[in-house]
């Protein structure tokens, strides 16, 4: 079995964690919009604020480039696809 370069492993792990942060952010936004969780709760507010600050720098430019889909935000899906594509490129072209 081939040993993975530690730097490549770190980059892939950070990308995977960011994808999970995107997924959790989307689920939390749905829970807030359907009034299942309340943003007046300090924990929910803190988690939501953290996820917004982490994900918005990459989601914002994608949202500006995408056409308006009538309230449907597909920017997280586009970003997840781009991150997976970048991860595959890294794995393919990383020097062995």
Order of alpha helices (4+ residues) and beta strands (2+ residues): alpha-alpha-alpha
